[in-house]
Amino acid sequence: MNRQAGTEVPGAARRAYYDRIRPLHLKPLWEELHALVPREPATPCVPALWRYAELRPFLMESAELISAEEAVRRVLILENPGLPGSSAITQSLYAGLQLIMPGEIAPSHRHVQSALRFIVDGKGAYTTVNGERATMYPGDFIITPSWEWHDHGNEGIEGMREPVVWLDGLDIPMVRFFDAGFAENDTARAQTTTRAEGSSHARYGYNMAPVRATHASPTSPLFSYPYARSREALGRLQRDEPPDAWHGWKLRYINPLTGGPPMPTMATFLQLLPAGFRGKAARATDGTVYSVVEGRGTASIGDQAFAFAPQDTFVVPSWAPLRLQAETDAVLFSYSDRPVQQAIGVHREAFLDD
């Protein structure tokens, strides 16, 4: 008998019905609809901040327990407290702090996951991508494209040999969602360099490109974006124009061939907040990971306030209101899954007035 409008079906009858259809791997949509199609994002991710001063001793201790070669990548994962056991900082992004000690090599391998490196502490290490090496300095943004061979080493620089730490950002959860992961170890510990350091910059780093260049990859042909040049650009904006009320002065890194994001799955940004900045609140559907390069301030995320300092990392969940304040001039690097959301037409942001 069809249920007539206004009649009530006992809860026990419904539960009995659900029990009968469960062995057939069926579920009633009407019991799940509000969770599957929410009125607005309802992420399990929570705001969180990792203080580098607290983490660094544990990173150094890890070097006494395992070598970079044995670990393949000696990393402490930054796992969102709302996603225990996921090895993820948001539902779509991974983050970790990687350590390489003087004289070590993190062996060559490749994987379909796209990766970024943002240098947090120390200098003198290098990464080699597809036969080209780049020396890494604090604040540099470096890309490992999908399925490109890459290895890391630490030979020191200018007579100095020191530990080097960087923030790893990868689209691991996205690739895992699609069950599309592949990886391969190289036959050699480190690649033989086939191009001089700086070759990519010579070709693509000056708002120019070789006339007959071909670059089929959706990832930028530049794989190293030095902090010195990016910081100079922000400083010039600070001199020439007033800050945005929400973001201060904020620039996005781009693929020089397309003007789009450097990687197909992750967007990256660098912003400067002037001393005394009291930003308005904004929110967006792309959950975002921040690394503090310079300065001190406060990130108010929802109803929580996090005081940040240089080298700290914090995460802003999807659709959580973010308000930034700066005690001193502060520079923040950030990355998110914005390109994917924009590609499928679901990205939203809102700028909230006081």
N, C-alpha and C positions, 0 to 999 in steps of 0.2 A: 504494500500500500504506500502510495506517495504521501509524504508528510504535508499536511495542510497548513496554510498560514495561520499563525496564532496557536497552534498546538505545541505542546511541550513533549520532548522525548526524554525519558529518564536518563540520567548520567550513566547508570549501570548498563543500560542498553547500548549506549554509545561505546562504553569501554569494552563490552563483550564483542561488539562489531570490530573494534580495533584489534582485539586479540585474535579474531578469526582471519583478518587480512594480513596480519604481521608475517605469518609463515610464507606468504606469497610476495614478501618484500614490497609491500604497499604501505603508504602513509596517507592520512587525510590532509589535503592541503589546508583546509579550513582551520586546522589546529596549528599550522606552521606559517600561515600567510603573513602575519605581522612581523615575524622574525625574518622571513625571506625577502619581503618587500617593505622595509621600514620607512617611516615618514621622513627620517633623516638618518645619516650615518650613526651607527651604534657599535663602534669598534670596541673589542675587548682590550685594545692597547691602552696603556695609561701613560701619563707624562712621567718622565724620569730624567735624572741627571747623574752622570758618572764623574766624580771629581778625580782629575788626573793625579793630584798629589796623593790620593789614597790608593790609586791603582798601580802607580809606578813601582812601588816596592814588590808587588806581586808579579809584575812583568819581569823585573830583574831576577826574582827568585826562580821564575820559570826557566831562565837560561841555565840554572844550575841543575835542573831536572832533566832537560831534554835539549838536544842541539837543533838548530834550524834544519839541518839535513834530515835528521831522524823524524822530526815533526812534519816535514815538508813545508808547512807554514806554521810557525810558532805564534799563535794568536790566542788572545783571551776574548771570547765572544761577549758582546754587550747584548744581553737578552732582556727584552721587555718584561718587566715584572708581571704584566697581565697576560703574557704568552709563555708560561713555563714549559720547558721541554721542546720549544719550537726552534731554538737557535736563531730567532728573528727579533729585530728591533721594532718592526711594524709588520703588518700582515703580508707585505710585499717586499720588504727590504731586510737585508742583513747588515750588521756592523760588527767590527771587531778591531782590537788594537794589536798590531803585529810588531814584534821585536826582532831585530837582527843585530847581532853583536859583531864587533870588529873581527875581520878574518873569516866570517861565516858566509856561506852561500845557501840560499833557499833554492832548491833545485828546479830546473826547467820543467814546466808542464803546461798544459792548455786545457781549457774547458769552455763549454758553450755559455756559461754565465759571464756576463759583462762585469767588470770590476773597476773600481776607482781606488786610488791611493791619495790620501791627504796627509802630508807630512806634519807630524805633531811635535817631535822632539829629536834633536840631534841632526847632524849633517855628515856627509861623506859616504852614505850608502848610494847604491844605484839600482835601477831596474833596467832590464834589457827586454825589449818588445820586438819580436820579429826581426832580430838582427841589429837593432839600433839601441844604444845605451843612452840613458839620461841620468845624470847625477842629481840627487834629491836634496833639497833644502827645506827648512820649515816653511809651511804655507804653500808649497808647490802642490798642484793638482795634477795627477798622472792617471792615465787611462790604460787599462788592459782590455783590448777589444775581445769580443767573443771569438773563441777558437784560434787565438794567436798564441804562439809560444812565448813564455815569459819566465824570467828568473830574476832573483834579487841577490845582491852581494853588498858587502861592507868593507871597502879597502881603505877607508879614511880619506881625508882631504887636507891639503895644506899642512901636512905633518901631524894632523890630529886624527885620532882613532877613538871613536866614542859610540856607545849604543845609539841606535836610531829606531824610533817608534813612529808608525803611521797608522791612520785610521783606514781600515778596509771597508769599502761599501760595495755590496754586490746585490744583484737581483735574484739571489738564490731562491727565496720563497716563490717568486713568480715562475721561475723555471720548474721548480718542484710542483707547483700547481698544475702545470701543463704536462708533467711527467716527460719532460724533454731534455733531461740532463745527460751529457756525455763528457768524459774527461779522458786524458791520455798523458802518461809520463814520458818525458823525453829520454832518448838513449844516452844523452850526455848530461852531466850535472849543470853545466852552463852553456849557453849558446856561444857560437863563434860570431863575433860582430862582423857584419857585412856592410854597414854604413857608418860613416863618421858621426860622432855625437853632434847633434844640432842639425842634421840633414833635414829632418821634418820641418824644423823651424825655417830653414832656408827656403824650402819649397812653399810652405803654407802659412808661415807666421807673420807675414808683413802685408796682409790684405792683398796678396797676389797668389797666383798658382801657375805652375808650368803649363804652357799652351797645350801640350800633348799629354798632360797627366790624365791617368785613368784611376779611379778609386771607387770600386764597386761596393765597398763596405758601407753600411749605414752609420758606422762609427767615424768620428773625426779623424782625418789623416794626421792631425797633431795629437800626440799622446802625452805631451808634457806642457803644462801651462804654468810658467814660473811665477811665484808669488811677487817677486820684485816688480814685474810689469803690471800685474793686476792691482797691486797696492798703489802704484803710481797713478793708475787710472782713477781709482777711488779718491785719492788725494786731490787730483785735478778737479773732480766734480765737487769736492768739499769747498774748494776755493771759488768755484764759478757759479754755483747755484744753491738754493736752499734745499734742505733735506725733505724727502717725502715724509708726510706725517705718520705713516704706518711703518715704513721700512728704512728710513734714513736714506742713504745712498746705496742702492742695490743694483748690481750688475749680474747678468746671466752669462755663463760661459757658453760659447757657440762652436759649432762645426763651421770652419771658415768656408767650406764649399757650399753649404746650404743655408747658413744662418740659423739653423735649428739647433736642438740640443746636441752636445758632443757624443752622447750615447743614445741608442733608440729606446732604452728602458728607464734611464735616469737623467734628470735635469740637475744642474749644479749651479750654485750662486755664490757670490761674495758680496757682503754688505758692510758698510761703515756707519756706525752710530756715533754722533758727536757727544762729547762730554755734556752731561746734563740732559740728554735726550729723554723725552717722556713720550713714547709712541702711543698711537691709538691702537685699539684691538682690531685684529683681522683673523679670519679663519679660512681654511681651504680644505678640500677633500683629499689632497695629497699629504699624507703623514710625512713629516720632514725631520731629518737628522741634522743637528747643528754641531759644528766643532768651533770652539772659541780660539781665535788666532791671537788677538790682542785685546787687552783691556778687561774691565770688570763692569758688571751690571746685573740686572735682574730680568729673568724671563718669567712672566706671569702667564701660566698655561691653565685655562679654565679658572678654578678657584685656588690653584696652588702657585706659590712663588718660589723660584729657584734662583739663588744668587750664583752667578757664574764667574769664573776666572780663566785666565789663559790655559789652554790645553784641555779644558773640560769638554764633555760631550753631553748633549741633551736631546730628547726626542719630543716632538709635538704630534700627538695623534691626529688622525683625520677629524676635521670639523671642530677641533678644539680651539677656542679663541686664544690668540697669542698677543701679548702686549710686551714690548721690549723697552727696557730702560737702561741707560748707560751712566755709570759714575765717571768714567774716563772715556776718551775715544776708544771705541771697541770695534773689532773686525770679526765677523762671523762668516764661516763657510757653511754651506748647507747643501743637501741633496734630497731628492724625492722621486716618486714614480710619476711625476706630472706628464711626461711624454706619452706614457701608455694611456693614462686617463684622457688626455686630450685626443689621442688617436681614436678612441672608442666613444668619444663624445659625452663623457660623464663628469669631467672636471668642473668644479664650481669653487668660487671664492667669494667672500663677502668682507667688505670693509666697514667696520662698525664705528659709529660716531659716539663720542662721549655723551 
